[in-house]
Amino acid sequence: MSDTVPTSRAGTQFGPYRLLRLLGRGGMGEVYEAHDTVKDRNVALKLMSQELNSDEAFRRRMRREAHTAGRLQEPHVVPIHDFGEIDGQLFIDMRFIEGTDLSALLRREETLAPPRAVAIISQIAEALDAAHAAGVVHRDIKPENILITGNDFAYLVDFGIAAAATDQHLTKTGHAVGSWSYMAPERFGDDEVTYRSDIYGLACVLYECLTGTPPYPSQNLSTLVGAHLNKPIPRPSLQRQGIPTAFDEVIARGMAKDPSQRYATAGELARAAQEALSAPDRDRATTIIADSEQFAPRPQSGPMPSSPMQSGPMPSAPIPSGPMPSGPMPSGPWTPAPPPWHSPPAQKSRRGPWLIVGAVAAVIVLVVGTTLWLVLGKSDAGRSVGATTTTATRTQSPTTSATATTVPTATAAQLESFLLSARQIDITVGTTGFVVDHNVTEMSDASPQNSVSDEKCLGALIGFQTPTYKSSGYTGTFAQLLKVPNSDPGQVVVQGAVLFTSADQANAFVAAQAEFWRYCAGKTVTQVNNGKSTTWTFRELSGNPPNIALQRTLANSPVVCQHNLAAVSNVVFDVNVCGPDTINQARLIANQMATKVPR
């Protein structure tokens, strides 16, 4: 929309914000690119309409939005910097994204190639799964609320109408919202609206990306409502030549009239869409996602504001403080704060028969009729891997190493509470049957009978190893192994949290490990466990500190593993997922654990 529109406020001052240009206008209000004169940065500033300003129910919903964005540690969710009220005007200050919305992209290109469409939908599915795990339903999935950067990194925006699924009062008293072309059938009646309405909307968006039109193209509201409620679900392969027929089933399930018949998670829909592609196109989609993640947002350079700005009566809780994986991109190269390196508390070497060292200790996984060991065994603590790790991270200045700029928010007693339940793991991984096998509260060592051909890749391959964490300043850990018994090929998850004395230490640890992981990316290593050899090939590093992930594939096997490290406040989440359908589940698990860290 042009700034020549008479009602545009571009060029005026709003509190500390200088409004630069009007980005868009809708039923909720206006969005401007604005310059925050206090923090000296450009932001996207949403100014609510007068109707919403006077709506007390919406005020409550907006407060919920701010809290929602604060606890969603997901790179594909646009975070909120600040919110509140100035001179009776409600506002939300969000990160400014250089890009275009998916609606404009489709107007320009008409359709997207299937690999690109699936890559974009997969990224939005990650954002939705993180939101749903936090009990938040977006309620307005549509192309206009998906931003695409020049590198095809996708963001989900506008949680302004999101309502926590656990708050039935706000959900039922809120206005009818959303765009009719993407609305699930249950939205038009008194049926309960759950997170599966977002999955329906995402399937509609996928259909439009593939075909160039919404599933039920009509400008008549009654016609649209009737179509969503009663009309057969359209088949994309009949709408446009060249679309694989396998997408017909993906859309049919994603848009099922009965919510219980839809995919259980957005990630499950995305995985089905990936499987619907031809093998070459599947590789293209994977490449698009991997390339885009190199441009994932980096952490903000300072703590977030401790409280929202307001001059009126609107009470608001504080915005979370501390580094966030989804913080705004700094203007210059990001450098981690030097960590206060010192020796961790004395730890006894883990010498028991079971160790968390990547996936399973002494758990046999059957793959194509062969015996596969997914784990390293026990070892001496003083192996050369530890020396390598110490050398690589010992670069701090003695003067700055004693300073922690962020107050820690987590304690050792809370570590276990950050972990996901077996049921939550089922949902996130996209299967059923995970059970807890063991918990451990110590790091593990590797014995002379167990080794990795390139010791620099030990930390990338497996988590919770003494050589990796020693000299990092960690003070405690809690890790858990979960598995699907008798699965073939095997499915294993290791989730855990490592405590540091400060957020600076936690962030610096992940930054240091990122250098090792970059070194290992693309390499093939051999893991020997009690005489049995396993060959792993690493893929490219995904993301930037403080949230990094690295996939690896197993030779002659359908098993794919993903290892994720994510620093949130003074905690590092260390997650490994192995199974036949692993894409980004380790990061999703870590992001969900991150929502539990107190602010």
N, C-alpha and C positions, 0 to 999 in steps of 0.2 A: 504494500500500500504506500502511496506517495506521501511525503511530508507536506505536500501542498494542501492536504485535506484541512479545512478550517479548524477542526477540533484538535489537530495534532498539537501536542505540548512540546515538541522538539524545540530546543533552544532555550527552554526555561529551566529554572532551578527548582528542585523538589528536595527539601531538607539538604543533606550533604551531596545529593546526586545532581549532576548536570545532564539533562536529557538531551542526547545527541541526535537520535533519529527514531522514528516509529518503525518497529519491526512487524507489528501485526495488531489487529483489533478483532475481538470476538465477543461472544455473549458474556464472558467473564470480565472483560475490561480490555486494557491495552498493554502491550509489551514494548518497551523502549530499550535500545542500547543506551546505556547511561555511564557516565564516569563518576565513580565514587571518589570524591575529592579528599576524603579522609584517608582511605587506604590506597589511593592513587592507582586504581585499576578500573577497567571497563567491565561492566556487568550487564546482564539482562534483567531489567526491572519491570516487574508486573504490577500495574496499578489497577486495583479492582474497580468494577463499575459502581455507580452510586447505589444501585439496587442491592448489590452484595454488601456494600459498606453498611447498609442499614439492616442487614439480615443477621440476627444473632446466631442462628443455626450455622450459617456459613462462617461466621467468626470462629466458632468452635472447630469447624472443619478445617479452616485455614491453620489454626494452631496445630491441629493434628498433622497437617501437611508438613509443617516445619520439623516436627519431631520425626515424622516418617523419613524425610530426606536425610536427617541427621543420623539415623541409625541404619540406613541402607548403604553398607560399604560395598558398592558394586560399581565398577567403572562405567557401566552403560546407563547409569542413572544420573541425571544432571542434579548436582547437589544445591542446596539452599545455603547462601552465606548469612542472610539476615532476614528478618521479617518484623512486622509490627504496624504501627499507625503513626502518621504524621499529619497534624491538622485535620483529623477526621478521615484521612485517606489511608485505606489499608494497602500495604505493599508487600511484595516478596522480592528479595534480591537473590538472583541465581547466577551461576557461572554463565558467561557469554560464550556461545559456541559459534565458531566460524564454520558455516555450512549451510545446507539447504534442507528443508523438510521433505519427507518422502513424497508428499502430495505434489510439490513443485517438480521434483525429479521425475515423477510419472507423467506429469503434464508435458514435460520437455522430451522425454524419451519414449512415452507411451507404454512400453513394457520393459521389464528387466529380464536379462538372460537368466534361466533357471539357477545356475550356480550363484550368481550375484544376489538373486532374490532370497535364496536359502541362506546365504551368508549373513544378510541383513536380518532376516527373521531369527536366525540362531542367536545373534547378539541381543536382540530385544527379548528373546526367551530367557536369557541369563538374567536380565534385569527383572523380568516378571517373576521368575522363580525365587530370586532374592526377596522381592517384595512380598510374595505369597508366604514365604517362610516366616516373615516378620508379622504376618496377619494382616497384610494390607492388600486391598483390591484396588486396582487403578481405576476401573470403571469407564475409561474413555480411550480405548485403544483404537487408533485411526492413523492414517498416513501423516496427517498434520502434526501429530504428537511424536513423530519419529524424526530425529535430526540426523543427517548424514554428512560427515565431513568429506573433504576432497580425497581422503584416503579410505573411504567407505567404512570408517568407524561409526557405529550407530549408537545413538542415545535415545532413551525414552524420557520424554519431558511431560510436564504438567500433571503433577500429582495434586493439583489444586482441587480436584473433585474426588480425590481418593478418600475412602473412609475405611478405617480398620474393620476387618470382618468381625472382630470380637466386640465391637461397639454397635449393638443392634439399634439403639435409640437413634444415633446419628444416621445410620443407614436408612432407617425407615422414615425419618422426618426430613431427610435431604430432598432437594429438588430432583426432578427427572433430568438426568444429564447424559451426555454422550452423543455421539453422532449416529443417527438412525441407520445408516448403511452398514454399520459394524456392530449393532446392538444384538445381544443374545436374546432369544425368545422370552426367557424368564424375566427380562427387564420390562416387558410390556404388561405384566400382571402382578399378582400379589405373591408369586413364588419367591422363595428365598434366593437372594442374589449372592453367589459365592465366587471364589476366585476363578471358577471355570468359565465365568462370563468373559474374563480376559482372554482365555484360551480360544473361545469362539471368535472374539474380535481379532486375535492374531491370525487365525485361520482365514478370516475374511481379508485381512491385509495381504496375506500370502497369495490368495486367489487374485487379488487386484494386481499385485506385482507381476504375476505370471501372465495374466490375460489383458491387463490394461483397463478393466472395468470392475466395479464392485460386484459381489455375487448377485445382488438384486438391483440392477441399475434403474432407479426411478426417482423422480423428484416429488412424487406424491406420497405424503406421510402414511396415509391409510393403506396404500398399496404396499409400501415398504414393510409396515407392521404385519400385514397379512402374509407377505412373502416369508418373512423370518419365522412366523408361526406355523405356516402350513405348506408353503411351496417346496417342492423337491429341491434338494441341495444340488447346485449346478456342478457339472464336471468340467474342470479346466481344459482337459484334452480335447473336448468338443468345441471349446470356445476359440482356441488358437492352435494352429498347426505346429507340431514340433514339441509340444509339451508331453512328457512321458505319461502314459496312462496310470502309472503308479501314483501320480499326484491326485488322481480322482479319489482314491481311498483316503489319502492324507486329509484332503479337504472334507470328505464325507464324515470322517470321525471328528475332526476338529470342529465342524459346524453341526454336530449332532443336535437335534432338537432337545433331547433329554440330556441335561448336563452330566449325568452319571455315565453316559456312553462316550463322553469326550476323553481326550487324553488326560491322564492324571496330572501331568505337569506341562508347562510350556516347553521345557527341555525335551520332553518325550515327543511332542509335536515336531520340534526342530530336528530331532534325530530321525524321525520317520521321513521328514522331508529330505534329509540328506541321503537316506537309503533309497528314496524315489529317483534320485539322480543316476545317470549312467556313471560307470566307474571313472571315466575321464572328467566328467563334470563334477563328480564328488571331490576329486583331487583339486579341481579349480576352486570349488567352494572353500575347501580347507586352506588353500593358499591365500584366498581373499581374506579369510578370517585371521590367519597368521600374520599377513602383511599389515592388516589394519591395526592389530594389537600392538604393533611396534609404535603406534601413535596414541596408545592409551594415555589418559590423563595422568600426570605426575602429581605427587603430593604437594599441598600448599606449603609455602615457606614459613608460615608462622601459625600460631594457634588461632582458631576461629573465635569470633566475638563471644563473650561470655553471656551476653543477654541481648534480646532484640531491642531495637530502637522504638520508642513510642512516646507520644505526647498526650494521648487520650486515655480512656478508661480501659482499654483492652488489655487484660492480664495475659502474660505469655511466659512460658517457661524458658529457661536458658537454652541457647543453641549449644550443642555439644562442642567441647573444646578438644584440642589435640589434633595430631595429624590424621588425615583421612585418605584412604587410597583413592578416593574420587574427588580430591580437592582440585582447585583451579590450577591450570598450567602456569608455572612461574615464567617470568619474562626472560630469564637467562638460564644457563645450564644448571641443572639441579645437582647439588652436592650434599651428601648426607652429613649431618653434624658429626664431628669426631666422637667416637664412643669412649667412655671412661674404661679402658681395658684394665681389668685386674683379674686375678685368679678367682674362679668360682669356688663356692664352698666345697670342702673336701667331700668327694663322692666315692662310694665303694663301687668297684667295677661290677657290672652286672654279669654274673657267672652262671645263672640258672639255665635250665634247659630251654627256656622260651625267651626270646628277645624280640623287641620291635625294631627291626632293622630294614624296613622297606615294605614288607607285606606280611610275611608269616615266618616264624622260626619253627622249623620242623613240621610245617604244614605242607603236604604234598598236593600239588595241583595237576590234574590230568589234562593234557592238551594233545590231541590227535594221537591218543594211545601211548604217549610217552610220559615219563615222570619228570615234572618240572619243579624245581625249587625256586621260589620267588624271593628267597631271603639269604642274606649273609648270616653266618653263624657268629659265635662269640670270638673275641680276640684280645690281644694285649692292648692296653691303653696307650702305650708309648710308641706306637708305630709311626712311620715317617709321614703318614697322612696328616697327623696332628701337627707335625712340624711345618708341613706345607701350608696348612690352614693358618697357623699362627703368623708365618712370614707374610702371607698375603694380606692380612688384616691389621698388621701392626704398623700403622702409618700415621697415628694421631700425634698431635702436639701435646707435650706434657702440660702446657698451660691450660689448654681448653678441655683436656680430657676429664677434668674433675667437675665440669659444669653440666647439669641437666636442665634443659630449658623448659621441659614440660612436666608437670606434676603427674606421677604415676597414678592410675585409677584402679588397677587390679591388684589383688592379693593372692598369695599362694592358695589360700583356702577356697578361692573361687574358681580355680582352674578346671576342676572336674565339671562344674556347672556350665561351662562354656561349650562342652561337647554336645553333639546331636544325639538324639535317641536312635535306636535301631530302625524305628519306623520312619523317622525323618531321613535317615540314610537311604532306606528303600526308595522313598519318593524322589530324593535328589539324584540317586544313581539311575533310577528308572527300572527297578526290579523289585522282587519280594524275597523275603527269607533271610535277611541279614540278622545275625545274632552276635552278641558280644562274646569274644573268646577270652581275652585277658586285658587287664590294666597294668601299667607300670608307672613308677614314679622316679625312675632313675634313667640316665642315659646308658647306652649299650656300647660295649667294646667288641672288637673283632679278634678272633684267635688266629694263630699261624695257619690253621687249616682252611681259612677263609680269606679271600682277597678279591680285589678289583684290579684289572690290568692297568688302569690309569688311576692312581690314587687321588688325583685332583678331582675326580668325578664321584668320589664316595658320597659327598653331601648332596649331589644332584640325584644320585641313584636312590638313596635310602635316608630316612630321617632318624632323628633322636640318637645320633652317634656321638660318643665322647670326643673323638678327634675333630668333629665338625664344630661342636659347641664350646669346647674348652677354650679358655682365654676370651670368651665373648662377654663375660660378666653375667651370665644367666644365674638365677638363684633358685629355680625350681622347675619341675615339669610334671605333667600328667598326660599320659598317652594311652590310647586304647586301640586294640585290634578287633575288627569285626569281619566276619566272613559268611558266605552262603555255604552251608555244609553240603558236601557231595556235589557241588556245581562243577560242570565240565563244559567249557573251560572255567577255571576258577575265578571267583569274584571276591576281592579282598579290599578292605578299607582300613587305613591307619589314620586316626585323627588324634590330635593332641595340641596342647598349649604349653609354651615355654615362657616363664616369667623372667623379666629383667628389672633392674632397679629404676630404670627410667625409659621414657619413650625414645630418647636419643639412642640409647643402647640397642633397643629393639630395631629401630630403623636402620642403624648402622650395620647390625648383623645381617639383615636382609640385603642391604646394599653390597656388603662384602661378598655374600654368597652369590649374588647376581653375576659377579665377575667370573667366579668359577663355573657357573651354569652357562654363561656365554662361551667360555672356553670349551665346554663339553658339547655344546649344540652342534649337531651334525656328525658327531663322532660315534664310533662303535666300540664298546668295551665288553670285556669278558669277566663275568663274576664266577668265582669258584667257591663252592660251598661243600666242604667235606668230600672233595674229589669230583663233584659234579659241576660241569661247566654250563653256564647260561650266557648267551650273547644278546646284548641290548644295543639298540641304535637310538640315539637321542635325536629329537627333532629340534626345531628352532625355539629359542626362548620367547616366551609370551609375556607381555606386560613389562612394567618398570617398577623398581622399588618404590613403595614398600609392599607391592603385591606382584609376585612373579610366579610363573608356572612353566614347567618343562615336561613335554611328553616323551615317552620312550616306547619303542616297539620290541617285541620279543621275536627272535629269529624262528622261522617256521612255525608260527603260532598266530592265532587271531587276537591274542592278548595285547592290549595297549594299556600303559600306565601313565598317569599324570601326577606329578609332584608339585605342590604349591606351598609357598611361604608367603605369609601376609602379616605385616606388623600393624598392630592397632594399639594405641597407647603404649603401655610397657609390656605388651604380650606379643609373642610371635606364634601364629598358628602354623603348624607343620602337618600337612595332609598328603597322603598318598592313596590313590585309587587305582586298582588294577582290575581289568575285566575285558570282555570282548567288545563292549560298546562305549569305551571311555572316550569322552571328547573334552569336556571342561568341568567335570563333576568335582574334582578336587578343589578347584577355585570356588565353586558354588558352595561346597561344604564350609570352606574357610570363611567365605563372606557371611554365611549364616551364623557361624560362631561369633564373628566380629560384632554382630548386632547385639550380643549379650554383654559386651564389655561396658561397665558403667562409665558415664561421662562426667 
